Amino acid sequence: MRTNHQKTSRVIMMSLAILIELLLQLLVGNIDHYSVG
């Protein structure tokens, strides 16, 4: 039970990190687009 809980929490943290990276890339892309335009 305890190990399974740790595994699920690790997966959630990894998925959150990936989502944050994607959001940051989108924000940077939008900033570049606005600065160029």
N, CA, C, O and CB atoms as a CASP TS submission, in Angstrom:
PFRMAT TS
TARGET T0000
AUTHOR 0000-0000-0000
METHOD Language model
MODEL 1
PARENT N/A
ATOM      1  N   MET     1       0.834  -1.203   0.000  1.00  0.00           N
ATOM      2  CA  MET     1       0.000   0.000   0.000  1.00  0.00           C
ATOM      3  C   MET     1       0.874   1.261   0.000  1.00  0.00           C
ATOM      4  O   MET     1       0.687   2.167  -0.812  1.00  0.00           O
ATOM      5  CB  MET     1      -0.947   0.001   1.226  1.00  0.00           C
ATOM      6  N   ARG     2       1.830   1.292   0.930  1.00  0.00           N
ATOM      7  CA  ARG     2       2.646   2.503   1.058  1.00  0.00           C
ATOM      8  C   ARG     2       3.483   2.720  -0.212  1.00  0.00           C
ATOM      9  O   ARG     2       3.566   3.833  -0.730  1.00  0.00           O
ATOM     10  CB  ARG     2       3.571   2.408   2.305  1.00  0.00           C
ATOM     11  N   THR     3       4.102   1.629  -0.705  1.00  0.00           N
ATOM     12  CA  THR     3       4.939   1.766  -1.902  1.00  0.00           C
ATOM     13  C   THR     3       4.075   2.176  -3.095  1.00  0.00           C
ATOM     14  O   THR     3       4.493   2.997  -3.912  1.00  0.00           O
ATOM     15  CB  THR     3       5.691   0.437  -2.205  1.00  0.00           C
ATOM     16  N   ASN     4       2.871   1.605  -3.197  1.00  0.00           N
ATOM     17  CA  ASN     4       1.983   1.950  -4.301  1.00  0.00           C
ATOM     18  C   ASN     4       1.629   3.431  -4.244  1.00  0.00           C
ATOM     19  O   ASN     4       1.589   4.104  -5.274  1.00  0.00           O
ATOM     20  CB  ASN     4       0.707   1.088  -4.265  1.00  0.00           C
ATOM     21  N   HIS     5       1.372   3.936  -3.044  1.00  0.00           N
ATOM     22  CA  HIS     5       1.038   5.355  -2.898  1.00  0.00           C
ATOM     23  C   HIS     5       2.206   6.220  -3.353  1.00  0.00           C
ATOM     24  O   HIS     5       2.005   7.225  -4.035  1.00  0.00           O
ATOM     25  CB  HIS     5       0.667   5.683  -1.434  1.00  0.00           C
ATOM     26  N   GLN     6       3.419   5.838  -2.983  1.00  0.00           N
ATOM     27  CA  GLN     6       4.591   6.612  -3.403  1.00  0.00           C
ATOM     28  C   GLN     6       4.704   6.603  -4.926  1.00  0.00           C
ATOM     29  O   GLN     6       5.034   7.623  -5.532  1.00  0.00           O
ATOM     30  CB  GLN     6       5.883   6.044  -2.760  1.00  0.00           C
ATOM     31  N   LYS     7       4.432   5.453  -5.543  1.00  0.00           N
ATOM     32  CA  LYS     7       4.547   5.352  -7.003  1.00  0.00           C
ATOM     33  C   LYS     7       3.540   6.285  -7.677  1.00  0.00           C
ATOM     34  O   LYS     7       3.886   6.995  -8.621  1.00  0.00           O
ATOM     35  CB  LYS     7       4.321   3.888  -7.471  1.00  0.00           C
ATOM     36  N   THR     8       2.303   6.286  -7.195  1.00  0.00           N
ATOM     37  CA  THR     8       1.282   7.139  -7.812  1.00  0.00           C
ATOM     38  C   THR     8       1.652   8.604  -7.635  1.00  0.00           C
ATOM     39  O   THR     8       1.503   9.399  -8.563  1.00  0.00           O
ATOM     40  CB  THR     8      -0.112   6.859  -7.204  1.00  0.00           C
ATOM     41  N   SER     9       2.131   8.967  -6.452  1.00  0.00           N
ATOM     42  CA  SER     9       2.506  10.370  -6.215  1.00  0.00           C
ATOM     43  C   SER     9       3.647  10.767  -7.146  1.00  0.00           C
ATOM     44  O   SER     9       3.682  11.890  -7.648  1.00  0.00           O
ATOM     45  CB  SER     9       2.918  10.591  -4.731  1.00  0.00           C
ATOM     46  N   ARG    10       4.590   9.831  -7.378  1.00  0.00           N
ATOM     47  CA  ARG    10       5.717  10.140  -8.274  1.00  0.00           C
ATOM     48  C   ARG    10       5.200  10.377  -9.689  1.00  0.00           C
ATOM     49  O   ARG    10       5.650  11.300 -10.367  1.00  0.00           O
ATOM     50  CB  ARG    10       6.769   8.989  -8.266  1.00  0.00           C
ATOM     51  N   VAL    11       4.262   9.552 -10.135  1.00  0.00           N
ATOM     52  CA  VAL    11       3.699   9.718 -11.487  1.00  0.00           C
ATOM     53  C   VAL    11       2.998  11.066 -11.592  1.00  0.00           C
ATOM     54  O   VAL    11       3.116  11.756 -12.605  1.00  0.00           O
ATOM     55  CB  VAL    11       2.705   8.565 -11.822  1.00  0.00           C
ATOM     56  N   ILE    12       2.266  11.441 -10.541  1.00  0.00           N
ATOM     57  CA  ILE    12       1.556  12.731 -10.557  1.00  0.00           C
ATOM     58  C   ILE    12       2.561  13.870 -10.645  1.00  0.00           C
ATOM     59  O   ILE    12       2.359  14.814 -11.409  1.00  0.00           O
ATOM     60  CB  ILE    12       0.664  12.894  -9.292  1.00  0.00           C
ATOM     61  N   MET    13       3.643  13.794  -9.873  1.00  0.00           N
ATOM     62  CA  MET    13       4.651  14.850  -9.908  1.00  0.00           C
ATOM     63  C   MET    13       5.281  14.944 -11.292  1.00  0.00           C
ATOM     64  O   MET    13       5.499  16.043 -11.801  1.00  0.00           O
ATOM     65  CB  MET    13       5.733  14.600  -8.847  1.00  0.00           C
ATOM     66  N   MET    14       5.578  13.781 -11.910  1.00  0.00           N
ATOM     67  CA  MET    14       6.182  13.789 -13.247  1.00  0.00           C
ATOM     68  C   MET    14       5.221  14.412 -14.253  1.00  0.00           C
ATOM     69  O   MET    14       5.633  15.224 -15.082  1.00  0.00           O
ATOM     70  CB  MET    14       6.565  12.353 -13.685  1.00  0.00           C
ATOM     71  N   SER    15       3.950  14.040 -14.189  1.00  0.00           N
ATOM     72  CA  SER    15       2.964  14.591 -15.128  1.00  0.00           C
ATOM     73  C   SER    15       2.820  16.097 -14.924  1.00  0.00           C
ATOM     74  O   SER    15       2.694  16.846 -15.893  1.00  0.00           O
ATOM     75  CB  SER    15       1.592  13.893 -14.953  1.00  0.00           C
ATOM     76  N   LEU    16       2.838  16.541 -13.665  1.00  0.00           N
ATOM     77  CA  LEU    16       2.739  17.981 -13.394  1.00  0.00           C
ATOM     78  C   LEU    16       3.952  18.704 -13.957  1.00  0.00           C
ATOM     79  O   LEU    16       3.817  19.785 -14.531  1.00  0.00           O
ATOM     80  CB  LEU    16       2.614  18.249 -11.876  1.00  0.00           C
ATOM     81  N   ALA    17       5.136  18.121 -13.801  1.00  0.00           N
ATOM     82  CA  ALA    17       6.354  18.756 -14.318  1.00  0.00           C
ATOM     83  C   ALA    17       6.261  18.885 -15.836  1.00  0.00           C
ATOM     84  O   ALA    17       6.637  19.916 -16.395  1.00  0.00           O
ATOM     85  CB  ALA    17       7.619  17.942 -13.916  1.00  0.00           C
ATOM     86  N   ILE    18       5.762  17.843 -16.509  1.00  0.00           N
ATOM     87  CA  ILE    18       5.649  17.879 -17.975  1.00  0.00           C
ATOM     88  C   ILE    18       4.650  18.968 -18.379  1.00  0.00           C
ATOM     89  O   ILE    18       4.898  19.722 -19.321  1.00  0.00           O
ATOM     90  CB  ILE    18       5.202  16.484 -18.537  1.00  0.00           C
ATOM     91  N   LEU    19       3.521  19.049 -17.665  1.00  0.00           N
ATOM     92  CA  LEU    19       2.521  20.074 -17.993  1.00  0.00           C
ATOM     93  C   LEU    19       3.093  21.468 -17.790  1.00  0.00           C
ATOM     94  O   LEU    19       2.853  22.363 -18.600  1.00  0.00           O
ATOM     95  CB  LEU    19       1.258  19.894 -17.134  1.00  0.00           C
ATOM     96  N   ILE    20       3.849  21.657 -16.714  1.00  0.00           N
ATOM     97  CA  ILE    20       4.444  22.974 -16.445  1.00  0.00           C
ATOM     98  C   ILE    20       5.427  23.332 -17.560  1.00  0.00           C
ATOM     99  O   ILE    20       5.461  24.476 -18.013  1.00  0.00           O
ATOM    100  CB  ILE    20       5.163  22.989 -15.059  1.00  0.00           C
ATOM    101  N   GLU    21       6.227  22.355 -18.005  1.00  0.00           N
ATOM    102  CA  GLU    21       7.185  22.635 -19.085  1.00  0.00           C
ATOM    103  C   GLU    21       6.444  23.035 -20.355  1.00  0.00           C
ATOM    104  O   GLU    21       6.844  23.980 -21.035  1.00  0.00           O
ATOM    105  CB  GLU    21       8.085  21.401 -19.357  1.00  0.00           C
ATOM    106  N   LEU    22       5.357  22.315 -20.683  1.00  0.00           N
ATOM    107  CA  LEU    22       4.590  22.650 -21.882  1.00  0.00           C
ATOM    108  C   LEU    22       3.996  24.050 -21.770  1.00  0.00           C
ATOM    109  O   LEU    22       4.023  24.817 -22.733  1.00  0.00           O
ATOM    110  CB  LEU    22       3.475  21.619 -22.112  1.00  0.00           C
ATOM    111  N   LEU    23       3.455  24.388 -20.584  1.00  0.00           N
ATOM    112  CA  LEU    23       2.876  25.723 -20.396  1.00  0.00           C
ATOM    113  C   LEU    23       3.949  26.790 -20.543  1.00  0.00           C
ATOM    114  O   LEU    23       3.706  27.828 -21.158  1.00  0.00           O
ATOM    115  CB  LEU    23       2.197  25.836 -19.014  1.00  0.00           C
ATOM    116  N   LEU    24       5.137  26.550 -19.986  1.00  0.00           N
ATOM    117  CA  LEU    24       6.218  27.530 -20.093  1.00  0.00           C
ATOM    118  C   LEU    24       6.607  27.712 -21.559  1.00  0.00           C
ATOM    119  O   LEU    24       6.830  28.837 -22.005  1.00  0.00           O
ATOM    120  CB  LEU    24       7.448  27.090 -19.254  1.00  0.00           C
ATOM    121  N   GLN    25       6.690  26.603 -22.318  1.00  0.00           N
ATOM    122  CA  GLN    25       7.043  26.703 -23.734  1.00  0.00           C
ATOM    123  C   GLN    25       5.981  27.512 -24.482  1.00  0.00           C
ATOM    124  O   GLN    25       6.314  28.329 -25.340  1.00  0.00           O
ATOM    125  CB  GLN    25       7.194  25.293 -24.363  1.00  0.00           C
ATOM    126  N   LEU    26       4.695  27.285 -24.155  1.00  0.00           N
ATOM    127  CA  LEU    26       3.623  28.042 -24.815  1.00  0.00           C
ATOM    128  C   LEU    26       3.735  29.523 -24.476  1.00  0.00           C
ATOM    129  O   LEU    26       3.580  30.375 -25.351  1.00  0.00           O
ATOM    130  CB  LEU    26       2.233  27.504 -24.399  1.00  0.00           C
ATOM    131  N   LEU    27       4.007  29.836 -23.202  1.00  0.00           N
ATOM    132  CA  LEU    27       4.139  31.241 -22.794  1.00  0.00           C
ATOM    133  C   LEU    27       5.312  31.886 -23.519  1.00  0.00           C
ATOM    134  O   LEU    27       5.186  33.002 -24.022  1.00  0.00           O
ATOM    135  CB  LEU    27       4.326  31.356 -21.261  1.00  0.00           C
ATOM    136  N   VAL    28       6.447  31.203 -23.580  1.00  0.00           N
ATOM    137  CA  VAL    28       7.622  31.758 -24.264  1.00  0.00           C
ATOM    138  C   VAL    28       7.304  31.956 -25.746  1.00  0.00           C
ATOM    139  O   VAL    28       7.665  32.982 -26.324  1.00  0.00           O
ATOM    140  CB  VAL    28       8.862  30.825 -24.090  1.00  0.00           C
ATOM    141  N   GLY    29       6.633  30.985 -26.362  1.00  0.00           N
ATOM    142  CA  GLY    29       6.276  31.107 -27.772  1.00  0.00           C
ATOM    143  C   GLY    29       5.356  32.296 -27.996  1.00  0.00           C
ATOM    144  O   GLY    29       5.527  33.035 -28.965  1.00  0.00           O
ATOM    145  N   ASN    30       4.377  32.490 -27.109  1.00  0.00           N
ATOM    146  CA  ASN    30       3.465  33.632 -27.243  1.00  0.00           C
ATOM    147  C   ASN    30       4.214  34.940 -27.073  1.00  0.00           C
ATOM    148  O   ASN    30       3.969  35.895 -27.810  1.00  0.00           O
ATOM    149  CB  ASN    30       2.326  33.543 -26.217  1.00  0.00           C
ATOM    150  N   ILE    31       5.130  34.996 -26.106  1.00  0.00           N
ATOM    151  CA  ILE    31       5.905  36.225 -25.871  1.00  0.00           C
ATOM    152  C   ILE    31       6.742  36.538 -27.117  1.00  0.00           C
ATOM    153  O   ILE    31       6.798  37.687 -27.556  1.00  0.00           O
ATOM    154  CB  ILE    31       6.828  36.077 -24.605  1.00  0.00           C
ATOM    155  N   ASP    32       7.391  35.516 -27.685  1.00  0.00           N
ATOM    156  CA  ASP    32       8.199  35.741 -28.889  1.00  0.00           C
ATOM    157  C   ASP    32       7.304  36.230 -30.027  1.00  0.00           C
ATOM    158  O   ASP    32       7.677  37.142 -30.764  1.00  0.00           O
ATOM    159  CB  ASP    32       8.950  34.440 -29.306  1.00  0.00           C
ATOM    160  N   HIS    33       6.121  35.622 -30.170  1.00  0.00           N
ATOM    161  CA  HIS    33       5.213  36.005 -31.244  1.00  0.00           C
ATOM    162  C   HIS    33       4.784  37.464 -31.090  1.00  0.00           C
ATOM    163  O   HIS    33       4.782  38.221 -32.061  1.00  0.00           O
ATOM    164  CB  HIS    33       3.982  35.084 -31.261  1.00  0.00           C
ATOM    165  N   TYR    34       4.425  37.851 -29.879  1.00  0.00           N
ATOM    166  CA  TYR    34       3.982  39.235 -29.652  1.00  0.00           C
ATOM    167  C   TYR    34       5.139  40.211 -29.858  1.00  0.00           C
ATOM    168  O   TYR    34       4.952  41.281 -30.437  1.00  0.00           O
ATOM    169  CB  TYR    34       3.400  39.393 -28.227  1.00  0.00           C
ATOM    170  N   SER    35       6.330  39.849 -29.388  1.00  0.00           N
ATOM    171  CA  SER    35       7.472  40.761 -29.528  1.00  0.00           C
ATOM    172  C   SER    35       7.803  40.948 -31.016  1.00  0.00           C
ATOM    173  O   SER    35       8.120  42.058 -31.445  1.00  0.00           O
ATOM    174  CB  SER    35       8.717  40.215 -28.751  1.00  0.00           C
ATOM    175  N   VAL    36       7.729  39.862 -31.802  1.00  0.00           N
ATOM    176  CA  VAL    36       8.045  39.959 -33.230  1.00  0.00           C
ATOM    177  C   VAL    36       6.953  40.769 -33.931  1.00  0.00           C
ATOM    178  O   VAL    36       7.252  41.642 -34.746  1.00  0.00           O
ATOM    179  CB  VAL    36       8.180  38.538 -33.873  1.00  0.00           C
ATOM    180  N   GLY    37       5.678  40.477 -33.611  1.00  0.00           N
ATOM    181  CA  GLY    37       4.553  41.139 -34.258  1.00  0.00           C
ATOM    182  C   GLY    37       4.432  42.579 -33.818  1.00  0.00           C
ATOM    183  O   GLY    37       3.532  43.288 -34.268  1.00  0.00           O
TER
END
